[in-house]
Structure formats: structure tokens, C-alpha cells
Amino acid sequence: MQRIMVRMAADRQMLAILLLVLGNLIISFGDVLVKLMGQTTATPFQYVALRFLLTALLLLPFWLRLPSEKKGWREWKIHLLRGHLLLMGSACVFISLIYLPLATANAVFYAAPLMTLPLAALLSKERVRLVTYGVSVLGFGGILIVLNPAEWHWAGWIALLTAFSMAASNVLVRRLPQGRSVLATLFLTQALAVPVSFALAVPGWQPLTSDFWLLLVAASLVGIVYQGICILAYAMADASKIAASEYSGLIFVTIMGMVLFAEFPALNVYLGAAVVIMAIGLQRKLR
């Protein structure tokens, strides 16, 4: 009986790993779609406003069916703050992917897990071991290797802002009650940021092509599918045992950058990404 239980647990863990790899393959295509949108006339805030609106509209029918206690209104302040952090992060993703190669931008995005624990100590008063800060510094050293200060591009700072917004958003999730509805969290985070996103987009509004609309719908659907896969995978196995599978995304975007955009990363990108991944692995062990 014990053998069967061990086998079932192992199978669930393997399935969760495969799901995460699949999810990262899918979201890598999402990055490609965003990069292609960056080649249209759309501005970053147009992209964010329309994507948030479209995602909210897609989720609205499902949110309306939730019981009132699951709709998440009691935590609206947290959802509002997270929504505007993600607004900033999404605009920064758009800009980063225009000016940086796919692999370089995504390697910088991996700074988010390194920022999460220090931010948790600052914002949520969580106790963090001193050595953990040392690991974060190591990870930021990897980011500097990726960006190569000798050939610094200002878009590197924008990519770091993306990582910061992701990390701060993750910390705020911990303030939500246990048993919360993931669907409600996704919906309210997007919907509550729609007004400000349009206020930022309208002054510089540009005419949009049919290609942009197709890319936007595809990117929005990809984002929802990715979130769903991650939720399913992390519900099947311990995060510490499967999270390393997320690094597959860096492999996928590197290959896609080479094939689709003729972006061939320099040696410093590979070295820096390896240092970042090593630092994240050490950070998880220290926790």
C-alpha cells in the first residue's frame, strides 16, 4: 500500500512538472505575441488597457456565478493595489520586449523571486535570514552580468521594474485570506485597474490595426491559460519540488528569439542567467 502511495505521489509530481513546462512553453509564445505587438502602432498603455479590459470581460461571467462570499470584495484594496502594480509591470514588459532580446528581458524578469523575500520582510514584516539577503545580492550580480554594464541599455531598468512589480504583487497575495477564489483574484486584479489604464492610454491613443487585435486576443487567452496551468500544477505538488521547472521558460524564449527574431544571445546572457537560476535555487533551500 505504501508503495502505491509513493508511486501515486511521484506520478502527480511528474505530471505537475510537465504541466509547468507546458505552461512556460505557452507563455513564451505570449512573449513573442507581445513583442510582435510592439512592432505595431500601439502604445504600451493601449496594450495594457485593452488587455486588462478583454481579460476582465472574459472572466466576468464566471466571476458573477461565484457565491457572494467568494467574490473577493472584502479585499478590494489589496486587489486594487495589485492591479496597478501589474499595470506598471505589464507596460514595462511591453517596452522591455521592444528594445531587448527575448532571452535578455526574460533573464531580468527572473529577478522577481529574488526581490520577493526582501520585500516580504519590508512590507509584511516577515522574518528573513541574513544569508538570504546575500543570496539576493548574488542573484542581482547575475542580472548585471546579463545586462552587461559596459553595453548598458536603458530598457534594462524597465525590465527590472517589471520584476519589482511582480515581486510586490506576489507579496500582497500573502495578505489575501486562505481559501480565496483564484478566479476572483484574477478578475478583480484586472478589472479594478481598467479605469486608470484607460486614463493613461487615451491621451496618446493611436489607430490600431487588425493584426494588433488578433495578437491582443491571442496574448490574453495565452495569459489566462498559463495562469490556469500554474494553479493546477502547484495544487498537485509542493512548490519546492516543481518550481525549478519554470526555468524551462528561459530555454523556450531563447530558442524562439533565435528562430523568429534572429536574436543570438551573447555568452554573458547565458552566464548571468545561470547565476540567477542558481541564486533562486539557493534561496528556496534557505527558506
Rosetta blueprint (number, residue, H / E / L):
1 M L
2 Q H
3 R H
4 I H
5 M H
6 V H
7 R H
8 M H
9 A H
10 A H
11 D H
12 R H
13 Q H
14 M H
15 L H
16 A H
17 I H
18 L H
19 L H
20 L H
21 V H
22 L H
23 G H
24 N H
25 L H
26 I H
27 I H
28 S H
29 F H
30 G H
31 D H
32 V H
33 L H
34 V H
35 K H
36 L H
37 M H
38 G L
39 Q L
40 T L
41 T L
42 A L
43 T L
44 P H
45 F H
46 Q H
47 Y H
48 V H
49 A H
50 L H
51 R H
52 F H
53 L H
54 L H
55 T H
56 A H
57 L H
58 L H
59 L H
60 L H
61 P H
62 F H
63 W H
64 L H
65 R L
66 L L
67 P L
68 S H
69 E H
70 K H
71 K L
72 G L
73 W H
74 R H
75 E H
76 W H
77 K H
78 I H
79 H H
80 L H
81 L H
82 R H
83 G H
84 H H
85 L H
86 L H
87 L H
88 M H
89 G H
90 S H
91 A H
92 C H
93 V H
94 F H
95 I H
96 S H
97 L H
98 I H
99 Y H
100 L L
101 P L
102 L H
103 A H
104 T H
105 A H
106 N H
107 A H
108 V H
109 F H
110 Y L
111 A H
112 A H
113 P H
114 L H
115 M H
116 T H
117 L H
118 P H
119 L H
120 A H
121 A H
122 L H
123 L H
124 S L
125 K L
126 E L
127 R L
128 V L
129 R L
130 L H
131 V H
132 T H
133 Y H
134 G H
135 V H
136 S H
137 V H
138 L H
139 G H
140 F H
141 G H
142 G H
143 I H
144 L H
145 I H
146 V H
147 L H
148 N L
149 P H
150 A H
151 E H
152 W L
153 H L
154 W L
155 A H
156 G H
157 W H
158 I H
159 A H
160 L H
161 L H
162 T H
163 A H
164 F H
165 S H
166 M H
167 A H
168 A H
169 S H
170 N H
171 V H
172 L H
173 V H
174 R L
175 R L
176 L L
177 P L
178 Q L
179 G L
180 R L
181 S L
182 V H
183 L H
184 A H
185 T H
186 L H
187 F H
188 L H
189 T H
190 Q H
191 A H
192 L L
193 A L
194 V H
195 P H
196 V H
197 S H
198 F H
199 A H
200 L H
201 A H
202 V H
203 P H
204 G H
205 W L
206 Q L
207 P L
208 L L
209 T L
210 S H
211 D H
212 F H
213 W H
214 L H
215 L H
216 L H
217 V H
218 A H
219 A H
220 S H
221 L H
222 V H
223 G H
224 I H
225 V H
226 Y H
227 Q H
228 G H
229 I H
230 C H
231 I H
232 L H
233 A H
234 Y H
235 A H
236 M H
237 A L
238 D L
239 A H
240 S H
241 K H
242 I H
243 A H
244 A H
245 S H
246 E H
247 Y H
248 S H
249 G H
250 L H
251 I H
252 F H
253 V H
254 T H
255 I H
256 M H
257 G H
258 M H
259 V H
260 L H
261 F H
262 A L
263 E L
264 F L
265 P L
266 A L
267 L H
268 N H
269 V H
270 Y H
271 L H
272 G H
273 A H
274 A H
275 V H
276 V H
277 I H
278 M H
279 A H
280 I H
281 G H
282 L H
283 Q H
284 R H
285 K H
286 L H
287 R L
